[in-house]
Amino acid sequence: MLVGAEVNALELNGVCIGNKSVASVPTPTYKVEYASSTDKYRFHDGKVFHEFEGRKEYYYNKIRVSPFNPNHFISGHMKFVFDKKGPAYVVVATKLFWKVIYLDCTISW
């Protein structure tokens, strides 16, 4: 099943590949930077596995449905959004840095 349908289950299975990203660059003015993405996210048995250029796939964290929206999933510092209104994306946020990665996904639940 392709992303775009309403997601309402905890267990996602499939893969999302990043195609572009927008990120804050930690400078005094927090410059915004646009780039391509090599991120790959694999969902299996309620877990997220992450891979990107220069790093082989590794177990990232467990994943859960957001209590605020059944189309949003949370895993560590990542929030995955699967919505009918636009492309899938993941927001990665820490205290000093944020990044949005737009995704092409093939997932089932």
C-alpha positions as CSV (number, residue, x, y, z in Angstrom):
1,M,0.0,0.0,0.0
2,L,1.4,3.4,-0.9
3,V,1.4,6.2,1.7
4,G,-1.5,8.6,1.4
5,A,-4.2,6.3,2.9
6,E,-5.1,7.0,6.5
7,V,-2.7,5.4,8.8
8,N,-4.3,4.0,12.0
9,A,-2.2,1.1,13.2
10,L,1.0,1.1,15.3
11,E,2.8,-1.5,13.2
12,L,4.1,-0.1,9.9
13,N,6.0,-2.4,7.5
14,G,7.9,-1.1,4.5
15,V,10.4,1.4,3.4
16,C,10.6,5.2,2.9
17,I,13.4,6.8,0.9
18,G,14.3,10.5,1.3
19,N,14.3,12.6,-1.9
20,K,15.1,16.1,-0.5
21,S,15.6,17.8,2.8
22,V,15.4,21.2,4.5
23,A,17.6,21.8,7.6
24,S,18.6,24.5,10.0
25,V,22.4,25.0,10.1
26,P,23.5,25.8,13.7
27,T,24.9,29.3,13.1
28,P,24.1,32.5,15.0
29,T,21.4,33.2,12.4
30,Y,20.2,29.5,11.9
31,K,20.6,29.5,8.2
32,V,18.3,27.2,6.3
33,E,19.9,24.7,3.9
34,Y,18.2,22.7,1.1
35,A,19.7,19.4,-0.1
36,S,19.1,16.0,-1.6
37,S,18.7,13.1,0.8
38,T,20.2,9.7,1.1
39,D,18.1,8.7,4.1
40,K,16.3,5.4,4.1
41,Y,13.9,4.3,6.8
42,R,12.7,0.8,7.2
43,F,9.7,-0.1,9.4
44,H,9.3,-3.6,10.8
45,D,7.6,-5.1,13.8
46,G,7.1,-1.7,15.5
47,K,10.7,-0.6,15.0
48,V,12.5,2.0,12.8
49,F,15.8,1.1,11.0
50,H,17.8,4.0,9.5
51,E,20.4,4.1,6.8
52,F,22.1,7.0,5.0
53,E,25.2,7.6,2.9
54,G,28.3,6.5,4.8
55,R,26.3,4.5,7.4
56,K,24.9,1.1,7.1
57,E,21.4,0.3,8.3
58,Y,21.1,0.4,12.1
59,Y,18.2,-0.1,14.6
60,Y,17.0,3.5,15.5
61,N,14.2,3.0,18.0
62,K,10.7,1.7,18.6
63,I,7.8,3.6,16.9
64,R,4.4,4.6,18.2
65,V,1.3,6.4,17.0
66,S,1.1,10.1,18.1
67,P,-1.6,10.6,20.7
68,F,-2.6,13.8,18.8
69,N,-3.0,12.4,15.2
70,P,-3.2,8.8,13.9
71,N,-1.3,9.7,10.8
72,H,1.7,10.8,12.8
73,F,4.3,8.4,14.2
74,I,7.0,9.2,16.8
75,S,10.3,7.5,17.2
76,G,13.0,9.1,19.4
77,H,13.8,12.6,17.9
78,M,11.8,11.7,14.7
79,K,8.2,12.4,13.8
80,F,6.9,10.7,10.7
81,V,3.9,12.2,8.9
82,F,1.8,10.2,6.5
83,D,-1.1,12.4,5.3
84,K,-3.5,12.4,2.4
85,K,-3.0,16.1,1.9
86,G,0.7,16.0,0.8
87,P,3.9,14.0,0.6
88,A,5.1,11.9,3.5
89,Y,7.9,13.5,5.5
90,V,9.9,13.1,8.7
91,V,10.9,15.9,11.1
92,V,14.1,15.3,13.0
93,A,14.5,17.7,15.9
94,T,16.9,18.2,18.8
95,K,17.4,21.2,21.0
96,L,19.6,23.1,18.5
97,F,18.9,21.5,15.2
98,W,15.9,20.5,13.0
99,K,15.6,18.8,9.6
100,V,12.6,17.9,7.4
101,I,13.1,15.0,5.0
102,Y,10.5,14.5,2.2
103,L,9.9,10.8,1.6
104,D,8.8,8.4,-1.1
105,C,7.3,5.4,0.7
106,T,5.9,2.0,0.1
107,I,4.4,0.8,3.4
108,S,1.6,-1.4,4.7
109,W,-0.1,-1.7,8.0
